[in-house]
Amino acid sequence: MDSQVQSFAVANLRRRPVAVETGGFVAGFNPDTDSPYLNYATPLPGAEPTERDVAALISVFRERGLLPRLEFAPEAAPGVAPALLAAGFGTEAVHEYLVCTPSTLTPPHSADAPRVETPATDEEYAALDAALAEAFGGVFASSAQGAARLRRTQQGGGAVRFVRDPQGGCAGGASCSPPAEDTAELSGVGTRPAHRGRGIAAAVTAALTGAMFAQGTGSVWLEYSGEGSRRVYERVGYRPQGTRLYLSMPPKQRP
């Protein structure tokens, strides 16, 4: 699964508005934001970069004024992490990823499970973007660009789902990338603090996963942020499969 997830990561970055390939790496950029979480690189499976390859990759980021940063499944390219660490990159995090297949998907069957919807209007996409910004504690600010990215995901073959709050706004939601390499990444599952504990995350996760399987995708994968969220995903049918490594160049190493 590591090679499949890594091949997906490569294909997904190649779909970014700006994609640059150099020395066994693919870097994907979103010109409307300088967020390191939306501007990063990943290696090709099996890549074995030289010092010159790593230096060229760093230059791709520096010439754009961005933090050199990578996300990847280390087992799919064992030679990459040592080369990056030797060049001065540091480890941000190591995250376990979970995978769901059609045979393991277990949607909530409770009669009071939240009703999951697909946003259709600009107002609904904006409300979801605002709800996710609040859910993640201000890690990113809600914006017109964020709402537009959600719309592009839905219109580009991925899926976006949300649950309304009692007043008709948005209580929470998430999105799933368009498939590539027979898999898709589900990300950004978030619920506003006032609406947690109602099963929103489980309902949205199951709905998005099912939507991908309806398209013929063989699996869906995601990362979790804590044991609480892991339990939610495992109840829906996700199982541990591997790890993803996050590396970036510490600020002191950048001019």
N, C-alpha and C positions, 0 to 999 in steps of 0.2 A: 504493500500500500504506500510505502514511503516514496517509491519512484513515481507512482501515479499521482500522488499529492504534489510532488515536486514538478512533474510535467504539467499539471494543472496550473501551478503557480507561474510557470513560464508563459503558458498560453494566456493566462489572465492578464499579466503585465503587458503582453504584446497588444492587448486590446485597449490600453490606456490612450488618452489623447496624444501623448508623446511617448514613444518607446525607443530606447537606444540600446543596441547590442554591442558589447565589446568584451573581448577576451574570455568568452565562456560565461558571461553574465548578461542578463536582460534587466534594464532599469525602466521603470514605468513612472511617468510624471503626470500630474494634474495641474495645468497652468493656473487654475483659479484658486489654488491654495498652496501654502508652503508647509502644510502639516507633514511631519515625517511619517505619519501613519498612512498617508496617501501618496507619498513619493518615496519609493524604495526600490531595491534591486533584489534579484534572486539568481542563483547559478543554474546553468543547464545541468540536468542529471549527469553525474559522472565527471563533472568539470574538475580539472586540476590546474588552477591558475598559477601563473608565475608572478614574481614581484612586479614585473612590468604590467601584467594584466590587472593586478590590484591597483597599481598607481593610476592606470588609465581609467578604471572605474571610479576612483576617488575624484579624479578630474572632472568626470561627467557631472558629479554632484556639485563640486566647488564652483564650476563655471556658471551654475544656476543659483548659487548662494544657498544651497540646501545641505542638510546634514547627510553625510554618507551613511547609508543604513541598508541592511539586508534582512530578509525573512526567508527561511528555507528549512527543509527537512534534512538534517545533517547526514543521516544514514544514506541518503540518495546521492550525496556528493561528499564522501569522507575527506577529500583533500582540501576542501574549501575553508572550513573553520580554522585549521592550523595556519593557512596562508594569510587569512584576514587578521588573526590574532597577532601573528608575527609583524604585521604592518601597523599595529597600533589600535586595531578595533577592540572594543570591549563588549562584554556580554550584557545585554539589557535584560533578557529573560529566556527561560526555556519553558515552553508550554506543551502540555500533552494535548493531542488531538483525538477526537472521538469520531467514529464513523457509523452511519446508519445505512442499512440496505433494505430493499423492499421486504425481505423476509423477517427483519427485526423491528420494523416500524410498528409502534403501538400507540395510536392516537387516543387521547382522553375520551372516555365514554360516559363521563358524568353528565347527568341531565342539566346541571347548572354550569357546565363548561362555557367559557366566554365565546361569544360569536365573533369569528374572525372574518375580516373583510379585506378587499383589495382597494387601495386608494384610487380615486378616479379624477378628483379635481385638484387644482393648484392648492386650494385651502387644506385639503386632506393631506397632501404631501408635505406641506409646510407644518401642519399640526404634528405629523409623525416625526419630522426632523426636530421640532422643538421638544417633543416628548423624549426622544432619544438623547438629546443634549442634556436634559434634566436628569434622565435615568443614569447617565454616566458621569454625573457630578461635575459638569462643566469642563470635561477634558477637551471638548470641542464646543464651539458656540453654534447655535442654530443659525442658518443663513439661507438665502435664496439659492445659493450654489449647492448647499447640502440637499435641499428639497429637489433641485434639478437632477442631482446625481441619483437620488432614489427613483425618480421618474424614468431616467435613462436605463436603470437596472431593470425595471419592469418592462419597459418597451423594447429592451435589447435581448430578451430571451430569458432573463432571470425572473425573480418573483419578489414582491414586496407585500407584506400583510400587516394589519394593525387591528387593535381592539378599541372600540369607542369607550369613553368614560360615560357615566350616567348623564352628564350635561351635553353629550354629543360631540365632545372633543376627542382627543386621543389619549388613551391610558398607557399604551405601549405597543411595540411591534418589532419588526426585524426585516431583513432582506436576505436574499440568496442570489449569488452570482449566476450569470448564464453558465450552462454546463460547458466543460472542456475535458477531453481525455476521459470521458464517461463518468465524470464526477463533478460536483459543484460544492462551493463553500457557502455555508450559512453563517452569517455574521451579524453583529450589532443587535443582539437580542436585548431589549431594554424595556423596563416597566417603570413608570413614574412611582416614586416612593409611596405616595398616597394610595396607590392601587395594587401594591404588592400583596402576595398571599391569596390571590384570586385565581391562580392557574393560568394567567395570561401568557407567561413565557412558554409553558408547555403547549398551550393551544396554538400559539403562533408558530412555534418550532415544528410541531406536527403538521400544520397546514402547509408551511413552506416546503418541508421535506416531501410531503405527498405530492405537491405541485411539481416538483422536480421528477419524481418517479413517474408521474403521469406523462411527462415528456419523453420518458424512456431512459432517463439517467440511471446508471447502475448503482451509484452510491452518493451520499452527501456527507460532508465532514465539517466539523466545527471545533473551535477551541473554547475552553471554559475558564471562568475567572475565579472560581472558588468551589469548595466542596458542595455548597448549596446548589449552585447552578449545575454542577456535574450530576447531582442526584436527579434534578429535573430532566436533564437530557437523557440520562440512562433510563428513566421511566418511559420516555418516549421511544426508546429503542437504540440509542447510541451506545457504542462500545469502544473502549480504548484500543488504539492501533499504533501510535507512534508519538514522536515529539517534533516540535518545530523550534528552531533556534533564531533568536533575534540579536543581531550584532550592529553596533554603530560606532563611528569614530568619536571618541570623547571630545568635547569642545576645545580642550586645551591643545588638541592635536591639529586643530583647524586654524588657518591664518585669520 
